Amino acid sequence: MFPHAVMRALRKNKTLRYGVPMLLLIVGGSFGLREFSQIRYDAVKIKIDPELEKKLKMNKISLESEYEKIKDSAFDDWKNIRGPRPWEDPDFLQGRNPEILKTKTT
């Protein structure tokens, strides 16, 4: 009879019913977050293969070099073409006749 009364009292206690799980969630979340943030710092410490690093440095493309490539281009004949929506035919929308395209491929 005594254990039954204690269990009933524990079930009615709001601190044990709501407070303890909340506290466990906060403390457990803190430990979990620490582990996930540690992965971020461990990934930075990993060294890249020197050969791959040389390749990356050789293929460096800057904004200035790309600007120099297109600086002298003439965009007078440029035309804005809207991309097709999923339900539209892209060839018909961009002014290309699909029948002509079919005959070219065959």
Secondary structure, DSSP 8 states (H G I E B T S, - for coil): -HHHHHHHHHHH-HIIIIIHHHHHHHHHHHHHHHHHHHHHHHHHH----HHHHHHHHHT---HHHHHHHHTT---TT--------TTS-HHHHTT--HHHHHHHH-
